[in-house]
Amino acid sequence: MENTKNSIYKVVTSTGTGTGFKIEGKDFLITNYHVVEGSKVVAVENHKQDKFKAQVVMVNPEVDLAFLQVDALRDAKGEIRLEKEVEVKNLHKVYINGFPFGLPFTVTEGVVSAFDQPMGQRKYIQTDAAVNSGNSGGPMLNSEGVLVGITTSKFKDADNVGFGIKHTDLIKEVEDFHFSDGKYRLKCNSCDEFIDKASKFCASCGKSIDSSVFDEFEKSYITKIIDETLTQNGFDTVLCTTGHEYWSFHKGTALVRIFTSGDDFLFATSPLNELPKKNLQALLGYLVSGKESPYILGVTNDKIYVSYRVHLSDFYGEEKEIVQKNFGLFPQKAEELSNFFHTEFACEKSMESKRE
């Protein structure tokens, strides 16, 4: 199954992370609807941490499935096989592939406890492999790398139990979808038609439609400000966003994180370089010199950081333009300092740095 991880991606939205994957013969990615709910454009990231922008092109909330069109990955070969006749039985081994809690790619082994478990109005595969937030939307594979289910963690009180949408449910959605224009569409499960405009009723069969499926989540005031700031400085906010009021991206090799802490502060921080073992006097002198104000240099766990912190109330007063400018310049400053400490003080770049 080693090749299958090349077809599995982290899905990143303004509310959190999930997993998506690509099957043989199709140019779209598959994930859970609840992973992308409230978003029409998201980011996907491969196991090498390369990020790509994705359009949500099909949603079916009833089945909890969604398709993503990623133009940059259209030619990427899907390594995961979807076969109608694959056998799924109790006690068969399955492998949960994904990015639990937004962490790096992992594979978790489990055993099928029930291959036809009724939950609500549908039937699922039940496994003893614990499914964590972030695994949702990922492939549940057998030992041959064939898809048997799509992992879902929307059942909140299922401790030490995992559930998967049956592969036969996915086959139906894949066979019905024949669009490549990038439009957002909702599947009507009554007549199998696709709806591309918000409506209270399906135009084909008259079934009532939840038009809120077409709505995007409203951004917070702070999110709007940071998105505006990053855009003005040349960043794509879809690719920078990592969660609610959380941004994580690289400027050059430097990893930049911007996030709120409680209801009080907004932080920007970057782990720049590892602290060398020798000749520290000049380096430590520079770190406490205050030369990089308003940014603060410090050391935590033998790692050099640059950071910037403001109270959220600063975005509502006379200081707004100044602090917004400082956040906008922070990524460039992080890159400059990382290179400076590497060149001037022989500090190795941090393990979080992007490898050149």
MIBA-382293 format. One record per residue (C-alpha): residue number from 1; residue in three letters; x, y, z. Coordinates in nm, 3 decimals, decimal comma. Each point is the difference from the previous one (the first is absolute). Layout:
N
REC	NUM	ALA	X	Y	Z
...
// end
This chain:
356
REC	1	MET	0,000	0,000	0,000
REC	2	GLU	0,304	0,228	-0,008
REC	3	ASN	-0,107	0,162	-0,329
REC	4	THR	-0,347	0,088	0,127
REC	5	LYS	0,126	0,278	0,228
REC	6	ASN	0,088	0,201	-0,312
REC	7	SER	-0,375	0,019	-0,066
REC	8	ILE	-0,100	0,107	0,352
REC	9	TYR	-0,017	0,365	0,104
REC	10	LYS	-0,066	0,210	0,305
REC	11	VAL	-0,304	0,224	-0,055
REC	12	VAL	0,033	0,338	0,172
REC	13	THR	-0,287	0,246	0,056
REC	14	SER	-0,064	0,303	0,219
REC	15	THR	-0,164	-0,228	0,257
REC	16	GLY	0,246	-0,289	0,017
REC	17	THR	0,154	-0,290	-0,189
REC	18	GLY	-0,102	-0,330	-0,151
REC	19	THR	0,127	-0,245	-0,260
REC	20	GLY	-0,076	-0,053	-0,368
REC	21	PHE	0,119	-0,243	-0,266
REC	22	LYS	0,012	-0,068	-0,373
REC	23	ILE	-0,115	-0,323	-0,162
REC	24	GLU	0,114	-0,159	-0,324
REC	25	GLY	-0,147	0,154	-0,314
REC	26	LYS	-0,146	0,316	0,159
REC	27	ASP	0,147	0,349	0,013
REC	28	PHE	-0,184	0,118	0,314
REC	29	LEU	0,068	-0,064	0,369
REC	30	ILE	-0,252	-0,160	0,234
REC	31	THR	-0,066	0,099	0,361
REC	32	ASN	-0,285	0,033	0,252
REC	33	TYR	-0,255	0,277	-0,041
REC	34	HIS	0,032	0,099	0,366
REC	35	VAL	0,374	0,065	-0,056
REC	36	VAL	-0,070	0,273	-0,258
REC	37	GLU	-0,340	0,117	0,125
REC	38	GLY	-0,025	0,379	-0,025
REC	39	SER	0,285	0,028	-0,253
REC	40	LYS	0,011	0,010	-0,378
REC	41	VAL	0,377	0,039	-0,030
REC	42	VAL	0,240	-0,193	0,225
REC	43	ALA	0,366	-0,102	0,007
REC	44	VAL	0,139	-0,351	-0,036
REC	45	GLU	0,347	-0,107	0,107
REC	46	ASN	0,196	-0,312	-0,092
REC	47	HIS	0,228	-0,198	0,232
REC	48	LYS	0,294	0,215	-0,118
REC	49	GLN	-0,183	0,313	0,128
REC	50	ASP	-0,059	0,145	-0,347
REC	51	LYS	-0,328	0,195	0,000
REC	52	PHE	-0,254	0,044	-0,280
REC	53	LYS	-0,326	0,191	-0,036
REC	54	ALA	-0,313	-0,211	-0,048
REC	55	GLN	-0,354	0,082	-0,114
REC	56	VAL	-0,286	-0,184	0,167
REC	57	VAL	-0,198	-0,127	-0,301
REC	58	MET	-0,246	-0,254	0,145
REC	59	VAL	-0,161	-0,040	0,340
REC	60	ASN	-0,245	-0,259	0,126
REC	61	PRO	-0,071	0,070	0,368
REC	62	GLU	-0,230	-0,301	0,034
REC	63	VAL	0,279	-0,241	-0,094
REC	64	ASP	0,268	0,229	0,153
REC	65	LEU	0,209	0,009	-0,318
REC	66	ALA	0,161	0,282	-0,196
REC	67	PHE	0,221	0,026	-0,310
REC	68	LEU	0,283	0,251	-0,042
REC	69	GLN	0,143	0,122	-0,330
REC	70	VAL	0,372	0,078	0,025
REC	71	ASP	0,126	0,139	-0,329
REC	72	ALA	0,365	-0,047	0,102
REC	73	LEU	-0,062	-0,372	0,063
REC	74	ARG	-0,211	-0,088	-0,304
REC	75	ASP	0,286	-0,198	-0,153
REC	76	ALA	0,105	-0,163	0,328
REC	77	LYS	-0,071	-0,371	-0,021
REC	78	GLY	-0,248	-0,143	0,249
REC	79	GLU	0,151	-0,309	0,164
REC	80	ILE	-0,306	-0,109	0,200
REC	81	ARG	-0,221	-0,263	-0,162
REC	82	LEU	-0,378	0,014	0,023
REC	83	GLU	-0,146	-0,341	-0,088
REC	84	LYS	-0,368	-0,096	0,013
REC	85	GLU	0,065	-0,362	0,090
REC	86	VAL	0,245	0,053	0,286
REC	87	GLU	-0,094	-0,227	0,292
REC	88	VAL	-0,048	0,146	0,347
REC	89	LYS	-0,069	-0,238	0,288
REC	90	ASN	0,017	-0,001	0,377
REC	91	LEU	0,356	-0,049	0,135
REC	92	HIS	0,160	0,119	-0,326
REC	93	LYS	0,294	0,233	0,058
REC	94	VAL	-0,039	0,361	-0,110
REC	95	TYR	0,241	0,294	-0,005
REC	96	ILE	-0,105	0,355	0,088
REC	97	ASN	0,210	0,246	-0,202
REC	98	GLY	0,003	0,370	0,081
REC	99	PHE	0,117	0,296	0,201
REC	100	PRO	-0,141	-0,035	0,355
REC	101	PHE	-0,024	0,332	0,186
REC	102	GLY	0,169	0,163	-0,301
REC	103	LEU	0,325	-0,186	0,077
REC	104	PRO	0,221	-0,161	-0,268
REC	105	PHE	-0,129	-0,296	-0,201
REC	106	THR	-0,066	-0,318	0,198
REC	107	VAL	-0,143	-0,347	-0,059
REC	108	THR	-0,198	-0,174	0,276
REC	109	GLU	-0,085	-0,370	-0,016
REC	110	GLY	-0,335	-0,133	0,112
REC	111	VAL	-0,244	-0,287	-0,038
REC	112	VAL	-0,352	0,016	-0,143
REC	113	SER	-0,243	-0,045	0,291
REC	114	ALA	-0,315	0,031	-0,212
REC	115	PHE	-0,007	0,045	-0,376
REC	116	ASP	-0,366	0,110	-0,013
REC	117	GLN	-0,057	0,205	0,317
REC	118	PRO	-0,322	0,208	-0,007
REC	119	MET	0,046	0,358	0,125
REC	120	GLY	-0,287	0,241	-0,056
REC	121	GLN	-0,135	-0,047	-0,352
REC	122	ARG	0,312	-0,164	-0,146
REC	123	LYS	0,231	-0,297	0,052
REC	124	TYR	0,372	0,029	0,074
REC	125	ILE	0,310	-0,211	0,043
REC	126	GLN	0,093	-0,017	0,368
REC	127	THR	0,360	-0,063	0,104
REC	128	ASP	0,190	-0,016	0,327
REC	129	ALA	0,254	0,249	-0,137
REC	130	ALA	-0,052	0,330	0,182
REC	131	VAL	-0,082	0,282	-0,242
REC	132	ASN	0,116	0,344	0,105
REC	133	SER	-0,082	0,349	-0,118
REC	134	GLY	0,203	0,057	-0,315
REC	135	ASN	-0,048	-0,358	-0,126
REC	136	SER	-0,344	0,089	-0,135
REC	137	GLY	-0,025	-0,040	-0,376
REC	138	GLY	0,302	-0,227	-0,028
REC	139	PRO	0,009	-0,341	-0,166
REC	140	MET	-0,063	-0,320	0,194
REC	141	LEU	0,199	-0,261	-0,193
REC	142	ASN	0,043	-0,376	0,008
REC	143	SER	0,344	-0,165	-0,006
REC	144	GLU	0,011	0,021	-0,383
REC	145	GLY	-0,053	0,375	0,003
REC	146	VAL	-0,358	-0,027	-0,126
REC	147	LEU	-0,256	0,243	0,141
REC	148	VAL	-0,259	-0,155	0,230
REC	149	GLY	-0,130	0,319	0,161
REC	150	ILE	0,040	0,372	0,062
REC	151	THR	0,090	0,079	0,358
REC	152	THR	-0,240	0,225	0,188
REC	153	SER	0,031	0,138	0,353
REC	154	LYS	-0,330	0,189	0,011
REC	155	PHE	-0,130	-0,237	0,270
REC	156	LYS	0,128	0,191	0,303
REC	157	ASP	-0,060	-0,250	0,281
REC	158	ALA	0,157	-0,303	-0,168
REC	159	ASP	0,301	-0,067	0,224
REC	160	ASN	0,254	-0,253	-0,132
REC	161	VAL	-0,227	-0,072	-0,296
REC	162	GLY	0,034	0,115	-0,360
REC	163	PHE	-0,256	0,019	-0,276
REC	164	GLY	0,031	0,007	-0,376
REC	165	ILE	-0,245	0,090	-0,276
REC	166	LYS	-0,040	-0,313	-0,211
REC	167	HIS	0,189	-0,003	-0,330
REC	168	THR	-0,323	-0,082	-0,183
REC	169	ASP	-0,143	0,337	0,107
REC	170	LEU	0,301	0,172	-0,154
REC	171	ILE	-0,031	-0,196	-0,325
REC	172	LYS	-0,350	0,143	-0,047
REC	173	GLU	0,126	0,359	0,043
REC	174	VAL	0,299	-0,052	-0,230
REC	175	GLU	-0,213	-0,152	-0,276
REC	176	ASP	-0,253	0,286	0,014
REC	177	PHE	0,251	0,288	-0,007
REC	178	HIS	0,116	0,111	-0,346
REC	179	PHE	0,096	0,367	0,037
REC	180	SER	0,335	0,176	-0,042
REC	181	ASP	-0,095	0,370	-0,004
REC	182	GLY	0,092	0,067	0,364
REC	183	LYS	-0,354	0,099	0,107
REC	184	TYR	-0,127	-0,080	0,349
REC	185	ARG	-0,284	-0,254	-0,023
REC	186	LEU	-0,235	-0,167	0,247
REC	187	LYS	-0,121	-0,355	-0,070
REC	188	CYS	-0,373	-0,060	0,032
REC	189	ASN	-0,041	-0,352	0,138
REC	190	SER	-0,361	-0,019	-0,114
REC	191	CYS	0,062	0,027	-0,376
REC	192	ASP	0,385	-0,012	-0,018
REC	193	GLU	0,012	0,340	-0,174
REC	194	PHE	0,258	0,264	0,092
REC	195	ILE	-0,098	0,350	0,110
REC	196	ASP	0,243	0,290	-0,058
REC	197	LYS	-0,205	0,290	0,144
REC	198	ALA	-0,147	0,052	0,346
REC	199	SER	-0,365	-0,102	-0,002
REC	200	LYS	-0,268	-0,121	0,240
REC	201	PHE	-0,107	-0,277	-0,238
REC	202	CYS	0,159	-0,226	-0,258
REC	203	ALA	-0,105	0,121	-0,346
REC	204	SER	-0,012	-0,358	-0,131
REC	205	CYS	-0,204	-0,182	0,263
REC	206	GLY	-0,130	0,265	0,240
REC	207	LYS	0,171	-0,139	0,309
REC	208	SER	0,068	0,261	0,267
REC	209	ILE	0,362	0,113	0,013
REC	210	ASP	0,200	0,141	0,289
REC	211	SER	0,124	0,314	-0,177
REC	212	SER	0,243	0,073	0,286
REC	213	VAL	0,227	-0,264	-0,157
REC	214	PHE	0,094	0,272	-0,249
REC	215	ASP	0,098	0,247	0,275
REC	216	GLU	0,360	0,055	0,105
REC	217	PHE	0,089	0,051	0,365
REC	218	GLU	0,033	0,365	0,101
REC	219	LYS	0,356	0,103	0,080
REC	220	SER	0,076	0,167	0,332
REC	221	TYR	0,118	0,361	0,014
REC	222	ILE	0,356	-0,107	0,084
REC	223	THR	0,002	-0,256	-0,281
REC	224	LYS	-0,107	0,265	-0,250
REC	225	ILE	0,280	0,233	0,115
REC	226	ILE	0,276	-0,262	-0,016
REC	227	ASP	-0,126	-0,133	-0,333
REC	228	GLU	0,007	0,354	-0,138
REC	229	THR	0,350	0,057	0,140
REC	230	LEU	0,139	-0,323	-0,144
REC	231	THR	-0,162	0,063	-0,338
REC	232	GLN	0,154	0,349	-0,016
REC	233	ASN	0,340	-0,161	0,059
REC	234	GLY	-0,036	-0,255	-0,279
REC	235	PHE	-0,125	-0,308	0,188
REC	236	ASP	-0,291	-0,223	-0,100
REC	237	THR	-0,213	-0,016	0,314
REC	238	VAL	-0,165	-0,328	-0,103
REC	239	LEU	0,341	-0,167	0,007
REC	240	CYS	0,104	0,180	0,320
REC	241	THR	-0,311	-0,081	0,206
REC	242	THR	0,035	-0,297	0,235
REC	243	GLY	-0,309	0,035	0,218
REC	244	HIS	-0,218	0,251	0,183
REC	245	GLU	0,205	0,321	0,039
REC	246	TYR	0,314	-0,202	-0,070
REC	247	TRP	0,244	0,040	-0,289
REC	248	SER	0,312	-0,206	-0,068
REC	249	PHE	0,227	0,034	-0,305
REC	250	HIS	0,361	0,039	-0,111
REC	251	LYS	0,167	0,319	-0,112
REC	252	GLY	0,315	-0,124	-0,167
REC	253	THR	0,111	-0,273	0,237
REC	254	ALA	-0,144	0,160	0,315
REC	255	LEU	-0,320	-0,144	0,146
REC	256	VAL	-0,243	0,275	0,102
REC	257	ARG	-0,293	-0,053	0,235
REC	258	ILE	-0,266	0,259	0,080
REC	259	PHE	-0,274	-0,085	0,250
REC	260	THR	-0,228	0,133	0,269
REC	261	SER	0,034	-0,103	0,362
REC	262	GLY	-0,331	-0,002	0,182
REC	263	ASP	-0,190	0,326	-0,030
REC	264	ASP	0,298	0,220	0,077
REC	265	PHE	0,304	-0,018	-0,228
REC	266	LEU	0,112	-0,052	-0,358
REC	267	PHE	0,344	-0,156	-0,042
REC	268	ALA	0,243	-0,034	-0,288
REC	269	THR	0,291	-0,235	0,059
REC	270	SER	0,270	-0,176	-0,199
REC	271	PRO	0,251	-0,268	0,111
REC	272	LEU	0,310	0,129	-0,178
REC	273	ASN	0,316	-0,190	0,089
REC	274	GLU	0,150	-0,251	0,237
REC	275	LEU	0,220	0,143	0,273
REC	276	PRO	0,367	-0,092	-0,062
REC	277	LYS	0,197	-0,179	0,270
REC	278	LYS	0,298	0,239	-0,004
REC	279	ASN	0,088	0,369	-0,040
REC	280	LEU	-0,328	0,122	0,144
REC	281	GLN	0,100	0,335	0,148
REC	282	ALA	-0,034	0,214	-0,312
REC	283	LEU	-0,320	-0,178	-0,105
REC	284	LEU	-0,168	0,038	0,340
REC	285	GLY	0,106	0,362	0,005
REC	286	TYR	-0,182	0,058	-0,327
REC	287	LEU	-0,312	-0,182	0,121
REC	288	VAL	-0,040	0,236	0,296
REC	289	SER	0,108	0,316	-0,183
REC	290	GLY	-0,352	0,102	-0,104
REC	291	LYS	0,124	0,082	-0,351
REC	292	GLU	-0,295	-0,178	-0,164
REC	293	SER	-0,273	0,193	0,184
REC	294	PRO	-0,301	-0,018	-0,012
REC	295	TYR	0,078	-0,369	-0,045
REC	296	ILE	0,141	-0,199	0,291
REC	297	LEU	0,280	-0,255	-0,021
REC	298	GLY	0,024	-0,282	0,251
REC	299	VAL	0,112	-0,357	0,064
REC	300	THR	-0,223	-0,294	0,092
REC	301	ASN	0,130	-0,359	0,021
REC	302	ASP	0,327	0,098	-0,170
REC	303	LYS	-0,184	0,156	-0,292
REC	304	ILE	0,005	0,365	-0,106
REC	305	TYR	-0,342	0,156	-0,055
REC	306	VAL	-0,124	0,335	-0,122
REC	307	SER	-0,345	0,104	0,116
REC	308	TYR	-0,247	0,284	0,006
REC	309	ARG	-0,300	0,033	0,228
REC	310	VAL	-0,281	0,254	0,026
REC	311	HIS	-0,321	0,024	0,197
REC	312	LEU	-0,305	-0,050	-0,221
REC	313	SER	-0,133	0,336	0,114
REC	314	ASP	0,284	0,162	-0,199
REC	315	PHE	-0,191	-0,085	-0,318
REC	316	TYR	-0,289	0,220	0,111
REC	317	GLY	0,195	0,315	0,089
REC	318	GLU	0,257	0,245	-0,130
REC	319	GLU	0,271	-0,268	-0,011
REC	320	LYS	-0,181	-0,210	-0,261
REC	321	GLU	0,198	0,114	-0,306
REC	322	ILE	0,333	-0,035	0,179
REC	323	VAL	-0,059	-0,351	0,134
REC	324	GLN	-0,151	-0,112	-0,330
REC	325	LYS	0,312	0,123	-0,179
REC	326	ASN	0,224	-0,179	0,251
REC	327	PHE	-0,184	-0,329	-0,057
REC	328	GLY	0,033	0,052	-0,374
REC	329	LEU	0,378	0,047	0,025
REC	330	PHE	0,051	-0,288	0,244
REC	331	PRO	0,044	-0,281	-0,258
REC	332	GLN	0,272	0,191	-0,184
REC	333	LYS	0,176	0,078	0,329
REC	334	ALA	-0,011	-0,369	0,098
REC	335	GLU	0,162	-0,102	-0,327
REC	336	GLU	0,269	0,268	0,032
REC	337	LEU	0,084	-0,093	0,359
REC	338	SER	0,017	-0,372	-0,075
REC	339	ASN	0,254	0,068	-0,274
REC	340	PHE	0,184	0,254	0,216
REC	341	PHE	0,052	-0,238	0,294
REC	342	HIS	0,102	-0,278	-0,236
REC	343	THR	0,259	0,216	-0,176
REC	344	GLU	0,132	0,215	0,284
REC	345	PHE	-0,010	-0,243	0,293
REC	346	ALA	0,007	-0,343	-0,172
REC	347	CYS	-0,342	-0,092	0,144
REC	348	GLU	-0,162	-0,294	-0,174
REC	349	LYS	-0,350	0,075	-0,120
REC	350	SER	-0,278	-0,145	0,215
REC	351	MET	-0,150	-0,339	-0,070
REC	352	GLU	-0,326	0,179	-0,089
REC	353	SER	0,174	0,187	-0,282
REC	354	LYS	-0,085	-0,094	-0,356
REC	355	ARG	0,283	-0,192	-0,158
REC	356	GLU	0,152	0,171	-0,303
// end
